[in-house]
């Protein structure tokens, strides 16, 4: 199992549109092979700071997701609303 | 349910000691009321970059954890081995 944390920082006033775009991405991604969890979170202290926390059965499943039609179509639309580059990390559990 | 992401960056050569300290912290924390998940992850590209990903039933449970004997005893020992300040965020799920 691998974990992904993808943090983003949304432009002021664009949060509602971003969440709508994520809603479609999440719905389609959760149907993918190997997708265990794919959930969007919001920082309680700063609503413009959001984090996708993901769990994939294998690296191959994650790689297939990153080249899926919906990822390649929706993520560029989401990125237009971001103030910073995505801070993305891929993690293995050690404890 | 609330999510916590606590990222740390370990000093070179101290990773083994840090993981041993976390092992005790994790074991004791998982017994706490309201602790749903408390897992330590390592960045696949940089083994010195680690992230605790936590899930708590409520904010009260998290606050009790942050003032528990084991947290107050072990976390300062862990922090001695870190290169940077902890990057900690508390999140609510939106999708």
N, CA and C atoms of all chains as a GROMACS GRO file, in nm:
protein
  570
    1UNK      N    1   0.083  -0.120   0.000
    1UNK     CA    2   0.000   0.000   0.000
    1UNK      C    3   0.087   0.126   0.000
    2UNK      N    4   0.052   0.223  -0.080
    2UNK     CA    5   0.124   0.350  -0.077
    2UNK      C    6   0.026   0.465  -0.051
    3UNK      N    7   0.081   0.568   0.010
    3UNK     CA    8   0.002   0.685   0.050
    3UNK      C    9   0.050   0.804  -0.033
    4UNK      N   10  -0.042   0.890  -0.069
    4UNK     CA   11  -0.007   1.013  -0.139
    4UNK      C   12  -0.068   1.130  -0.063
    5UNK      N   13   0.012   1.235  -0.042
    5UNK     CA   14  -0.040   1.360   0.012
    5UNK      C   15  -0.014   1.467  -0.093
    6UNK      N   16  -0.120   1.530  -0.141
    6UNK     CA   17  -0.106   1.638  -0.241
    6UNK      C   18  -0.171   1.763  -0.185
    7UNK      N   19  -0.084   1.858  -0.147
    7UNK     CA   20  -0.134   1.983  -0.087
    7UNK      C   21  -0.143   2.092  -0.193
    8UNK      N   22  -0.250   2.171  -0.186
    8UNK     CA   23  -0.267   2.282  -0.277
    8UNK      C   24  -0.314   2.406  -0.202
    9UNK      N   25  -0.288   2.521  -0.263
    9UNK     CA   26  -0.332   2.646  -0.202
    9UNK      C   27  -0.415   2.724  -0.305
   10UNK      N   28  -0.544   2.740  -0.275
   10UNK     CA   29  -0.641   2.792  -0.371
   10UNK      C   30  -0.643   2.945  -0.371
   11UNK      N   31  -0.661   3.004  -0.492
   11UNK     CA   32  -0.682   3.149  -0.501
   11UNK      C   33  -0.810   3.188  -0.429
   12UNK      N   34  -0.804   3.298  -0.358
   12UNK     CA   35  -0.922   3.356  -0.293
   12UNK      C   36  -1.040   3.359  -0.391
   13UNK      N   37  -1.159   3.329  -0.344
   13UNK     CA   38  -1.284   3.333  -0.422
   13UNK      C   39  -1.302   3.216  -0.520
   14UNK      N   40  -1.202   3.129  -0.534
   14UNK     CA   41  -1.215   3.018  -0.630
   14UNK      C   42  -1.243   2.885  -0.564
   15UNK      N   43  -1.258   2.885  -0.432
   15UNK     CA   44  -1.271   2.758  -0.360
   15UNK      C   45  -1.392   2.676  -0.404
   16UNK      N   46  -1.504   2.742  -0.425
   16UNK     CA   47  -1.627   2.670  -0.461
   16UNK      C   48  -1.610   2.597  -0.596
   17UNK      N   49  -1.552   2.667  -0.692
   17UNK     CA   50  -1.529   2.608  -0.824
   17UNK      C   51  -1.430   2.490  -0.814
   18UNK      N   52  -1.326   2.508  -0.735
   18UNK     CA   53  -1.226   2.403  -0.717
   18UNK      C   54  -1.290   2.278  -0.658
   19UNK      N   55  -1.373   2.297  -0.557
   19UNK     CA   56  -1.436   2.182  -0.492
   19UNK      C   57  -1.527   2.109  -0.590
   20UNK      N   58  -1.596   2.182  -0.676
   20UNK     CA   59  -1.682   2.118  -0.777
   20UNK      C   60  -1.599   2.034  -0.874
   21UNK      N   61  -1.484   2.088  -0.916
   21UNK     CA   62  -1.395   2.012  -1.006
   21UNK      C   63  -1.342   1.886  -0.936
   22UNK      N   64  -1.303   1.903  -0.809
   22UNK     CA   65  -1.254   1.787  -0.732
   22UNK      C   66  -1.363   1.682  -0.717
   23UNK      N   67  -1.488   1.728  -0.705
   23UNK     CA   68  -1.598   1.634  -0.684
   23UNK      C   69  -1.606   1.534  -0.800
   24UNK      N   70  -1.591   1.584  -0.923
   24UNK     CA   71  -1.594   1.493  -1.039
   24UNK      C   72  -1.470   1.403  -1.038
   25UNK      N   73  -1.353   1.463  -1.011
   25UNK     CA   74  -1.229   1.384  -1.008
   25UNK      C   75  -1.237   1.272  -0.904
   26UNK      N   76  -1.287   1.305  -0.787
   26UNK     CA   77  -1.297   1.206  -0.678
   26UNK      C   78  -1.392   1.093  -0.716
   27UNK      N   79  -1.506   1.130  -0.772
   27UNK     CA   80  -1.607   1.030  -0.808
   27UNK      C   81  -1.551   0.929  -0.909
   28UNK      N   82  -1.481   0.980  -1.011
   28UNK     CA   83  -1.426   0.891  -1.115
   28UNK      C   84  -1.305   0.812  -1.062
   29UNK      N   85  -1.224   0.876  -0.979
   29UNK     CA   86  -1.103   0.810  -0.929
   29UNK      C   87  -1.137   0.695  -0.835
   30UNK      N   88  -1.241   0.714  -0.753
   30UNK     CA   89  -1.277   0.608  -0.657
   30UNK      C   90  -1.322   0.479  -0.727
   31UNK      N   91  -1.356   0.489  -0.855
   31UNK     CA   92  -1.395   0.368  -0.931
   31UNK      C   93  -1.273   0.296  -0.989
   32UNK      N   94  -1.155   0.358  -0.981
   32UNK     CA   95  -1.036   0.300  -1.043
   32UNK      C   96  -0.985   0.178  -0.967
   33UNK      N   97  -0.925   0.086  -1.042
   33UNK     CA   98  -0.861  -0.032  -0.984
   33UNK      C   99  -0.749   0.012  -0.890
   34UNK      N  100  -0.747  -0.043  -0.770
   34UNK     CA  101  -0.636  -0.015  -0.677
   34UNK      C  102  -0.654   0.109  -0.593
   35UNK      N  103  -0.763   0.183  -0.615
   35UNK     CA  104  -0.787   0.304  -0.534
   35UNK      C  105  -0.855   0.263  -0.404
   36UNK      N  106  -0.782   0.276  -0.293
   36UNK     CA  107  -0.837   0.238  -0.161
   36UNK      C  108  -0.904   0.359  -0.096
   37UNK      N  109  -0.836   0.473  -0.102
   37UNK     CA  110  -0.894   0.597  -0.048
   37UNK      C  111  -0.851   0.715  -0.134
   38UNK      N  112  -0.942   0.809  -0.150
   38UNK     CA  113  -0.914   0.930  -0.229
   38UNK      C  114  -1.006   1.038  -0.173
   39UNK      N  115  -0.952   1.115  -0.077
   39UNK     CA  116  -1.037   1.206  -0.001
   39UNK      C  117  -0.976   1.347   0.003
   40UNK      N  118  -1.063   1.447  -0.004
   40UNK     CA  119  -1.017   1.586  -0.001
   40UNK      C  120  -1.043   1.649   0.136
   41UNK      N  121  -0.938   1.713   0.188
   41UNK     CA  122  -0.945   1.775   0.320
   41UNK      C  123  -0.914   1.924   0.311
   42UNK      N  124  -0.964   1.998   0.412
   42UNK     CA  125  -0.944   2.142   0.420
   42UNK      C  126  -0.882   2.175   0.555
   43UNK      N  127  -0.780   2.259   0.553
   43UNK     CA  128  -0.713   2.300   0.676
   43UNK      C  129  -0.810   2.378   0.764
   44UNK      N  130  -0.824   2.338   0.889
   44UNK     CA  131  -0.923   2.405   0.975
   44UNK      C  132  -0.886   2.551   1.004
   45UNK      N  133  -0.756   2.584   0.992
   45UNK     CA  134  -0.713   2.722   1.020
   45UNK      C  135  -0.712   2.810   0.895
   46UNK      N  136  -0.709   2.748   0.778
   46UNK     CA  137  -0.699   2.823   0.653
   46UNK      C  138  -0.777   2.750   0.545
   47UNK      N  139  -0.901   2.795   0.516
   47UNK     CA  140  -0.986   2.722   0.421
   47UNK      C  141  -0.932   2.717   0.278
   48UNK      N  142  -0.832   2.802   0.246
   48UNK     CA  143  -0.774   2.798   0.112
   48UNK      C  144  -0.667   2.690   0.099
   49UNK      N  145  -0.628   2.632   0.211
   49UNK     CA  146  -0.528   2.525   0.211
   49UNK      C  147  -0.600   2.390   0.212
   50UNK      N  148  -0.583   2.314   0.103
   50UNK     CA  149  -0.653   2.186   0.091
   50UNK      C  150  -0.552   2.074   0.067
   51UNK      N  151  -0.590   1.954   0.104
   51UNK     CA  152  -0.500   1.839   0.088
   51UNK      C  153  -0.578   1.717   0.043
   52UNK      N  154  -0.531   1.658  -0.066
   52UNK     CA  155  -0.587   1.530  -0.108
   52UNK      C  156  -0.502   1.422  -0.040
   53UNK      N  157  -0.568   1.333   0.032
   53UNK     CA  158  -0.495   1.221   0.094
   53UNK      C  159  -0.545   1.093   0.028
   54UNK      N  160  -0.449   1.020  -0.029
   54UNK     CA  161  -0.484   0.904  -0.112
   54UNK      C  162  -0.418   0.776  -0.062
   55UNK      N  163  -0.482   0.666  -0.092
   55UNK     CA  164  -0.424   0.536  -0.058
   55UNK      C  165  -0.442   0.447  -0.181
   56UNK      N  166  -0.332   0.393  -0.230
   56UNK     CA  167  -0.333   0.308  -0.350
   56UNK      C  168  -0.276   0.171  -0.316
   57UNK      N  169  -0.331   0.069  -0.379
   57UNK     CA  170  -0.286  -0.068  -0.354
   57UNK      C  171  -0.142  -0.088  -0.401
   58UNK      N  172  -0.103  -0.021  -0.510
   58UNK     CA  173   0.034  -0.037  -0.562
   58UNK      C  174   0.074   0.087  -0.640
   59UNK      N  175   0.205   0.100  -0.666
   59UNK     CA  176   0.260   0.208  -0.746
   59UNK      C  177   0.203   0.206  -0.887
   60UNK      N  178   0.181   0.087  -0.939
   60UNK     CA  179   0.127   0.072  -1.075
   60UNK      C  180  -0.014   0.133  -1.082
   61UNK      N  181  -0.094   0.108  -0.977
   61UNK     CA  182  -0.229   0.165  -0.974
   61UNK      C  183  -0.224   0.318  -0.970
   62UNK      N  184  -0.132   0.374  -0.891
   62UNK     CA  185  -0.117   0.519  -0.885
   62UNK      C  186  -0.074   0.574  -1.021
   63UNK      N  187   0.021   0.505  -1.085
   63UNK     CA  188   0.070   0.553  -1.215
   63UNK      C  189  -0.040   0.550  -1.321
   64UNK      N  190  -0.123   0.446  -1.317
   64UNK     CA  191  -0.235   0.438  -1.411
   64UNK      C  192  -0.331   0.555  -1.387
   65UNK      N  193  -0.355   0.586  -1.259
   65UNK     CA  194  -0.442   0.700  -1.224
   65UNK      C  195  -0.386   0.831  -1.279
   66UNK      N  196  -0.254   0.850  -1.266
   66UNK     CA  197  -0.192   0.976  -1.309
   66UNK      C  198  -0.196   0.995  -1.460
   67UNK      N  199  -0.222   0.887  -1.533
   67UNK     CA  200  -0.235   0.901  -1.679
   67UNK      C  201  -0.379   0.871  -1.725
   68UNK      N  202  -0.473   0.869  -1.632
   68UNK     CA  203  -0.613   0.844  -1.668
   68UNK      C  204  -0.672   0.966  -1.740
   69UNK      N  205  -0.776   0.942  -1.818
   69UNK     CA  206  -0.843   1.050  -1.893
   69UNK      C  207  -0.891   1.159  -1.798
   70UNK      N  208  -0.958   1.118  -1.688
   70UNK     CA  209  -1.016   1.219  -1.598
   70UNK      C  210  -0.909   1.299  -1.523
   71UNK      N  211  -0.798   1.232  -1.485
   71UNK     CA  212  -0.689   1.306  -1.418
   71UNK      C  213  -0.630   1.411  -1.513
   72UNK      N  214  -0.597   1.367  -1.636
   72UNK     CA  215  -0.533   1.457  -1.732
   72UNK      C  216  -0.627   1.570  -1.779
   73UNK      N  217  -0.756   1.546  -1.770
   73UNK     CA  218  -0.852   1.647  -1.812
   73UNK      C  219  -0.884   1.745  -1.698
   74UNK      N  220  -0.908   1.692  -1.576
   74UNK     CA  221  -0.958   1.778  -1.468
   74UNK      C  222  -0.847   1.851  -1.392
   75UNK      N  223  -0.733   1.784  -1.370
   75UNK     CA  224  -0.627   1.845  -1.288
   75UNK      C  225  -0.575   1.977  -1.347
   76UNK      N  226  -0.554   1.987  -1.481
   76UNK     CA  227  -0.512   2.119  -1.533
   76UNK      C  228  -0.616   2.229  -1.506
   77UNK      N  229  -0.743   2.194  -1.505
   77UNK     CA  230  -0.848   2.293  -1.473
   77UNK      C  231  -0.839   2.336  -1.327
   78UNK      N  232  -0.812   2.239  -1.239
   78UNK     CA  233  -0.796   2.268  -1.096
   78UNK      C  234  -0.674   2.358  -1.074
   79UNK      N  235  -0.564   2.326  -1.142
   79UNK     CA  236  -0.437   2.399  -1.120
   79UNK      C  237  -0.448   2.547  -1.154
   80UNK      N  238  -0.537   2.582  -1.247
   80UNK     CA  239  -0.556   2.724  -1.283
   80UNK      C  240  -0.600   2.808  -1.163
   81UNK      N  241  -0.664   2.741  -1.065
   81UNK     CA  242  -0.718   2.814  -0.950
   81UNK      C  243  -0.622   2.814  -0.830
   82UNK      N  244  -0.499   2.766  -0.851
   82UNK     CA  245  -0.407   2.752  -0.738
   82UNK      C  246  -0.307   2.867  -0.732
   83UNK      N  247  -0.273   2.905  -0.608
   83UNK     CA  248  -0.175   3.013  -0.588
   83UNK      C  249  -0.032   2.963  -0.593
   84UNK      N  250  -0.014   2.832  -0.564
   84UNK     CA  251   0.122   2.777  -0.558
   84UNK      C  252   0.123   2.644  -0.634
   85UNK      N  253   0.241   2.594  -0.660
   85UNK     CA  254   0.255   2.461  -0.718
   85UNK      C  255   0.210   2.355  -0.618
   86UNK      N  256   0.159   2.244  -0.668
   86UNK     CA  257   0.118   2.134  -0.580
   86UNK      C  258   0.240   2.077  -0.507
   87UNK      N  259   0.223   2.056  -0.375
   87UNK     CA  260   0.327   1.991  -0.294
   87UNK      C  261   0.283   1.846  -0.278
   88UNK      N  262   0.342   1.758  -0.362
   88UNK     CA  263   0.297   1.618  -0.365
   88UNK      C  264   0.407   1.523  -0.317
   89UNK      N  265   0.370   1.434  -0.228
   89UNK     CA  266   0.466   1.334  -0.180
   89UNK      C  267   0.406   1.195  -0.185
   90UNK      N  268   0.490   1.097  -0.215
   90UNK     CA  269   0.448   0.956  -0.217
   90UNK      C  270   0.518   0.887  -0.100
   91UNK      N  271   0.440   0.818  -0.018
   91UNK     CA  272   0.492   0.766   0.108
   91UNK      C  273   0.467   0.615   0.126
   92UNK      N  274   0.561   0.552   0.192
   92UNK     CA  275   0.544   0.412   0.235
   92UNK      C  276   0.531   0.410   0.387
   93UNK      N  277   0.445   0.323   0.435
   93UNK     CA  278   0.424   0.318   0.581
   93UNK      C  279   0.540   0.244   0.648
   94UNK      N  280   0.593   0.301   0.755
   94UNK     CA  281   0.701   0.233   0.828
   94UNK      C  282   0.658   0.189   0.968
   95UNK      N  283   0.557   0.253   1.026
   95UNK     CA  284   0.501   0.203   1.153
   95UNK      C  285   0.349   0.210   1.141
   96UNK      N  286  -1.497   1.341   1.240
   96UNK     CA  287  -1.360   1.288   1.226
   96UNK      C  288  -1.264   1.398   1.177
   97UNK      N  289  -1.148   1.407   1.239
   97UNK     CA  290  -1.049   1.502   1.191
   97UNK      C  291  -0.919   1.431   1.157
   98UNK      N  292  -0.848   1.491   1.064
   98UNK     CA  293  -0.724   1.433   1.014
   98UNK      C  294  -0.608   1.524   1.054
   99UNK      N  295  -0.496   1.465   1.085
   99UNK     CA  296  -0.376   1.544   1.116
   99UNK      C  297  -0.263   1.494   1.027
  100UNK      N  298  -0.191   1.589   0.967
  100UNK     CA  299  -0.068   1.554   0.895
  100UNK      C  300   0.045   1.629   0.964
  101UNK      N  301   0.144   1.554   1.015
  101UNK     CA  302   0.258   1.616   1.082
  101UNK      C  303   0.385   1.569   1.010
  102UNK      N  304   0.444   1.664   0.934
  102UNK     CA  305   0.565   1.630   0.857
  102UNK      C  306   0.689   1.672   0.934
  103UNK      N  307   0.790   1.588   0.928
  103UNK     CA  308   0.918   1.618   0.992
  103UNK      C  309   1.033   1.584   0.900
  104UNK      N  310   1.147   1.650   0.924
  104UNK     CA  311   1.266   1.621   0.843
  104UNK      C  312   1.382   1.585   0.938
  105UNK      N  313   1.426   1.460   0.930
  105UNK     CA  314   1.520   1.402   1.027
  105UNK      C  315   1.665   1.435   0.991
  106UNK      N  316   1.747   1.460   1.094
  106UNK     CA  317   1.891   1.476   1.073
  106UNK      C  318   1.951   1.346   1.019
  107UNK      N  319   2.039   1.360   0.926
  107UNK     CA  320   2.113   1.245   0.870
  107UNK      C  321   2.167   1.159   0.985
  108UNK      N  322   2.161   1.028   0.970
  108UNK     CA  323   2.215   0.930   1.068
  108UNK      C  324   2.127   0.909   1.192
  109UNK      N  325   2.020   0.988   1.207
  109UNK     CA  326   1.937   0.974   1.327
  109UNK      C  327   1.805   0.902   1.300
  110UNK      N  328   1.786   0.856   1.179
  110UNK     CA  329   1.656   0.798   1.142
  110UNK      C  330   1.620   0.676   1.225
  111UNK      N  331   1.719   0.590   1.250
  111UNK     CA  332   1.690   0.467   1.324
  111UNK      C  333   1.642   0.498   1.467
  112UNK      N  334   1.709   0.591   1.532
  112UNK     CA  335   1.671   0.631   1.668
  112UNK      C  336   1.532   0.696   1.669
  113UNK      N  337   1.506   0.779   1.570
  113UNK     CA  338   1.375   0.846   1.559
  113UNK      C  339   1.264   0.743   1.544
  114UNK      N  340   1.286   0.645   1.459
  114UNK     CA  341   1.182   0.543   1.435
  114UNK      C  342   1.156   0.465   1.564
  115UNK      N  343   1.261   0.437   1.640
  115UNK     CA  344   1.242   0.366   1.768
  115UNK      C  345   1.159   0.448   1.866
  116UNK      N  346   1.185   0.580   1.873
  116UNK     CA  347   1.106   0.669   1.959
  116UNK      C  348   0.960   0.673   1.912
  117UNK      N  349   0.941   0.684   1.782
  117UNK     CA  350   0.805   0.684   1.727
  117UNK      C  351   0.733   0.553   1.758
  118UNK      N  352   0.807   0.444   1.758
  118UNK     CA  353   0.745   0.313   1.781
  118UNK      C  354   0.674   0.311   1.918
  119UNK      N  355   0.740   0.366   2.019
  119UNK     CA  356   0.677   0.371   2.152
  119UNK      C  357   0.557   0.466   2.151
  120UNK      N  358   0.576   0.584   2.089
  120UNK     CA  359   0.468   0.683   2.082
  120UNK      C  360   0.345   0.626   2.011
  121UNK      N  361   0.369   0.556   1.901
  121UNK     CA  362   0.258   0.499   1.822
  121UNK      C  363   0.185   0.393   1.903
  122UNK      N  364   0.262   0.305   1.968
  122UNK     CA  365   0.201   0.197   2.046
  122UNK      C  366   0.109   0.251   2.156
  123UNK      N  367   0.156   0.354   2.227
  123UNK     CA  368   0.077   0.411   2.336
  123UNK      C  369  -0.040   0.495   2.283
  124UNK      N  370  -0.018   0.566   2.174
  124UNK     CA  371  -0.123   0.653   2.120
  124UNK      C  372  -0.239   0.572   2.065
  125UNK      N  373  -0.208   0.458   2.002
  125UNK     CA  374  -0.316   0.377   1.942
  125UNK      C  375  -0.412   0.322   2.047
  126UNK      N  376  -0.370   0.324   2.174
  126UNK     CA  377  -0.459   0.278   2.281
  126UNK      C  378  -0.550   0.390   2.332
  127UNK      N  379  -0.525   0.514   2.288
  127UNK     CA  380  -0.602   0.629   2.339
  127UNK      C  381  -0.744   0.630   2.287
  128UNK      N  382  -0.833   0.683   2.368
  128UNK     CA  383  -0.973   0.703   2.329
  128UNK      C  384  -0.979   0.798   2.208
  129UNK      N  385  -1.055   0.758   2.107
  129UNK     CA  386  -1.077   0.845   1.991
  129UNK      C  387  -0.969   0.838   1.886
  130UNK      N  388  -0.865   0.758   1.908
  130UNK     CA  389  -0.759   0.742   1.807
  130UNK      C  390  -0.804   0.637   1.705
  131UNK      N  391  -0.832   0.683   1.583
  131UNK     CA  392  -0.877   0.590   1.478
  131UNK      C  393  -0.757   0.539   1.399
  132UNK      N  394  -0.666   0.630   1.363
  132UNK     CA  395  -0.544   0.590   1.293
  132UNK      C  396  -0.428   0.678   1.340
  133UNK      N  397  -0.311   0.617   1.348
  133UNK     CA  398  -0.191   0.690   1.390
  133UNK      C  399  -0.074   0.614   1.327
  134UNK      N  400  -0.034   0.659   1.208
  134UNK     CA  401   0.062   0.581   1.130
  134UNK      C  402   0.177   0.669   1.082
  135UNK      N  403   0.297   0.612   1.080
  135UNK     CA  404   0.415   0.688   1.036
  135UNK      C  405   0.455   0.643   0.894
  136UNK      N  406   0.478   0.744   0.810
  136UNK     CA  407   0.513   0.720   0.670
  136UNK      C  408   0.648   0.784   0.637
  137UNK      N  409   0.711   0.728   0.533
  137UNK     CA  410   0.841   0.779   0.487
  137UNK      C  411   0.830   0.813   0.338
  138UNK      N  412   0.883   0.929   0.302
  138UNK     CA  413   0.879   0.972   0.162
  138UNK      C  414   0.964   0.876   0.079
  139UNK      N  415   0.908   0.826  -0.030
  139UNK     CA  416   0.982   0.726  -0.109
  139UNK      C  417   1.104   0.787  -0.179
  140UNK      N  418   1.102   0.919  -0.199
  140UNK     CA  419   1.215   0.983  -0.268
  140UNK      C  420   1.321   1.033  -0.171
  141UNK      N  421   1.283   1.052  -0.044
  141UNK     CA  422   1.375   1.109   0.055
  141UNK      C  423   1.348   1.045   0.191
  142UNK      N  424   1.427   0.945   0.229
  142UNK     CA  425   1.401   0.871   0.353
  142UNK      C  426   1.409   0.955   0.480
  143UNK      N  427   1.466   1.077   0.472
  143UNK     CA  428   1.473   1.164   0.590
  143UNK      C  429   1.343   1.244   0.609
  144UNK      N  430   1.257   1.240   0.508
  144UNK     CA  431   1.129   1.309   0.516
  144UNK      C  432   1.021   1.210   0.561
  145UNK      N  433   0.964   1.236   0.678
  145UNK     CA  434   0.865   1.145   0.733
  145UNK      C  435   0.736   1.220   0.766
  146UNK      N  436   0.626   1.147   0.766
  146UNK     CA  437   0.496   1.210   0.792
  146UNK      C  438   0.411   1.119   0.879
  147UNK      N  439   0.361   1.176   0.988
  147UNK     CA  440   0.263   1.105   1.070
  147UNK      C  441   0.126   1.145   1.015
  148UNK      N  442   0.046   1.046   0.981
  148UNK     CA  443  -0.090   1.073   0.934
  148UNK      C  444  -0.185   1.013   1.037
  149UNK      N  445  -0.270   1.101   1.091
  149UNK     CA  446  -0.353   1.063   1.206
  149UNK      C  447  -0.501   1.083   1.176
  150UNK      N  448  -0.583   1.005   1.242
  150UNK     CA  449  -0.727   1.022   1.231
  150UNK      C  450  -0.783   1.014   1.373
  151UNK      N  451  -0.857   1.119   1.412
  151UNK     CA  452  -0.914   1.127   1.547
  151UNK      C  453  -1.066   1.142   1.539
  152UNK      N  454  -1.134   1.083   1.632
  152UNK     CA  455  -1.281   1.088   1.634
  152UNK      C  456  -1.331   1.231   1.656
  153UNK      N  457  -1.258   1.309   1.736
  153UNK     CA  458  -1.300   1.447   1.763
  153UNK      C  459  -1.179   1.532   1.800
  154UNK      N  460  -1.201   1.663   1.798
  154UNK     CA  461  -1.098   1.760   1.835
  154UNK      C  462  -1.058   1.739   1.983
  155UNK      N  463  -1.154   1.705   2.066
  155UNK     CA  464  -1.127   1.683   2.208
  155UNK      C  465  -1.030   1.565   2.226
  156UNK      N  466  -1.051   1.459   2.146
  156UNK     CA  467  -0.962   1.343   2.156
  156UNK      C  468  -0.819   1.382   2.116
  157UNK      N  469  -0.808   1.462   2.009
  157UNK     CA  470  -0.675   1.508   1.966
  157UNK      C  471  -0.610   1.592   2.076
  158UNK      N  472  -0.687   1.683   2.134
  158UNK     CA  473  -0.631   1.771   2.237
  158UNK      C  474  -0.585   1.692   2.360
  159UNK      N  475  -0.662   1.590   2.396
  159UNK     CA  476  -0.622   1.504   2.508
  159UNK      C  477  -0.489   1.434   2.475
  160UNK      N  478  -0.478   1.388   2.350
  160UNK     CA  479  -0.353   1.324   2.305
  160UNK      C  480  -0.233   1.419   2.316
  161UNK      N  481  -0.254   1.545   2.274
  161UNK     CA  482  -0.145   1.642   2.274
  161UNK      C  483  -0.098   1.680   2.414
  162UNK      N  484  -0.180   1.646   2.514
  162UNK     CA  485  -0.136   1.672   2.651
  162UNK      C  486  -0.116   1.542   2.731
  163UNK      N  487  -0.109   1.430   2.660
  163UNK     CA  488  -0.088   1.300   2.727
  163UNK      C  489   0.056   1.289   2.777
  164UNK      N  490   0.075   1.204   2.875
  164UNK     CA  491   0.210   1.183   2.932
  164UNK      C  492   0.308   1.140   2.824
  165UNK      N  493   0.268   1.041   2.743
  165UNK     CA  494   0.362   0.987   2.643
  165UNK      C  495   0.395   1.088   2.533
  166UNK      N  496   0.294   1.170   2.492
  166UNK     CA  497   0.322   1.273   2.391
  166UNK      C  498   0.422   1.376   2.446
  167UNK      N  499   0.394   1.426   2.566
  167UNK     CA  500   0.480   1.530   2.626
  167UNK      C  501   0.620   1.478   2.660
  168UNK      N  502   0.632   1.347   2.683
  168UNK     CA  503   0.762   1.289   2.716
  168UNK      C  504   0.842   1.255   2.589
  169UNK      N  505   0.776   1.191   2.490
  169UNK     CA  506   0.851   1.136   2.375
  169UNK      C  507   0.875   1.240   2.265
  170UNK      N  508   0.775   1.328   2.239
  170UNK     CA  509   0.790   1.422   2.127
  170UNK      C  510   0.911   1.515   2.141
  171UNK      N  511   0.940   1.570   2.262
  171UNK     CA  512   1.063   1.651   2.273
  171UNK      C  513   1.190   1.572   2.239
  172UNK      N  514   1.192   1.443   2.271
  172UNK     CA  515   1.308   1.360   2.237
  172UNK      C  516   1.318   1.343   2.086
  173UNK      N  517   1.204   1.324   2.020
  173UNK     CA  518   1.201   1.311   1.874
  173UNK      C  519   1.248   1.442   1.809
  174UNK      N  520   1.200   1.555   1.861
  174UNK     CA  521   1.230   1.686   1.799
  174UNK      C  522   1.380   1.718   1.797
  175UNK      N  523   1.454   1.663   1.894
  175UNK     CA  524   1.600   1.686   1.898
  175UNK      C  525   1.669   1.635   1.772
  176UNK      N  526   1.605   1.538   1.707
  176UNK     CA  527   1.667   1.476   1.589
  176UNK      C  528   1.619   1.536   1.457
  177UNK      N  529   1.545   1.646   1.464
  177UNK     CA  530   1.488   1.703   1.344
  177UNK      C  531   1.567   1.821   1.291
  178UNK      N  532   1.571   1.834   1.158
  178UNK     CA  533   1.642   1.945   1.094
  178UNK      C  534   1.556   2.070   1.086
  179UNK      N  535   1.423   2.050   1.085
  179UNK     CA  536   1.332   2.164   1.068
  179UNK      C  537   1.221   2.154   1.172
  180UNK      N  538   1.145   2.260   1.188
  180UNK     CA  539   1.026   2.258   1.273
  180UNK      C  540   0.921   2.167   1.210
  181UNK      N  541   0.838   2.108   1.293
  181UNK     CA  542   0.730   2.022   1.244
  181UNK      C  543   0.630   2.106   1.164
  182UNK      N  544   0.590   2.054   1.048
  182UNK     CA  545   0.486   2.117   0.966
  182UNK      C  546   0.357   2.039   0.994
  183UNK      N  547   0.274   2.094   1.085
  183UNK     CA  548   0.155   2.022   1.128
  183UNK      C  549   0.026   2.092   1.085
  184UNK      N  550  -0.066   2.016   1.029
  184UNK     CA  551  -0.195   2.072   0.990
  184UNK      C  552  -0.309   1.984   1.039
  185UNK      N  553  -0.418   2.050   1.077
  185UNK     CA  554  -0.539   1.979   1.120
  185UNK      C  555  -0.645   2.002   1.012
  186UNK      N  556  -0.703   1.892   0.965
  186UNK     CA  557  -0.791   1.900   0.849
  186UNK      C  558  -0.928   1.838   0.874
  187UNK      N  559  -1.027   1.896   0.807
  187UNK     CA  560  -1.162   1.839   0.803
  187UNK      C  561  -1.189   1.789   0.662
  188UNK      N  562  -1.257   1.674   0.652
  188UNK     CA  563  -1.284   1.620   0.518
  188UNK      C  564  -1.398   1.698   0.453
  189UNK      N  565  -1.377   1.734   0.324
  189UNK     CA  566  -1.485   1.803   0.252
  189UNK      C  567  -1.541   1.718   0.137
  190UNK      N  568  -1.463   1.622   0.084
  190UNK     CA  569  -1.517   1.527  -0.014
  190UNK      C  570  -1.465   1.388   0.023
   0.00000   0.00000   0.00000
